[in-house]
């Protein structure tokens, strides 16, 4: 009777937030001529660092005579949303502050595909440039998740969730900002960074941000 030696199972190692690209063929080249704007991520940055583990969830010790498996689930231990960081900036300096925040995130180990940048006022130059080649090609870059993605806050509902969302409050109406910020918070799975006027941001997201 023929023997079928047991073949070892090979498991792909976890690769952090950008693991979706491993082992798959390269995406179809996009019609993006020339280099991107200087404000977009520069080439030659260090490769993606290891995935950052989330903060440990404290677990209460079981009471006397109670086994760990018997204790009831404590739903209050579950995270309620992303961390929120406010970077004070005037309207005309909010976009610069957002770009500096992106550079710092990349330098400290975040991968480009982790980051979504939204603008409440004038579009980021990268957004305007890429949209000039059509919306299909533009949004395909979001789905590829191989770079920082810049979008208008008015289109936040179409944006996919990413670990980090950076919002530049660089203009727009109060109503548009009040609508965009909560939606941006919903797109951030780990960290929301808002660059803008503190009073304006606090009025939308709550005091103490």
Protein Blocks (a to p, Z undefined) as FASTA:
>chain_A
ZZdddddddddddebjmlmmgopacddddddehjddfkbccehiacdddddddddddddd
ddehiafklpccdfklpcfbdcdddddddfklmmmmmmmmmmmmmmnopafklpccddfb
bcdfklmmmmmnojklmmmmmmnopaccdddfklmmmpccdfbdcdddeedjfklmmmmm
mmmmmmpmkbccddddfklmmmmnoghZZ
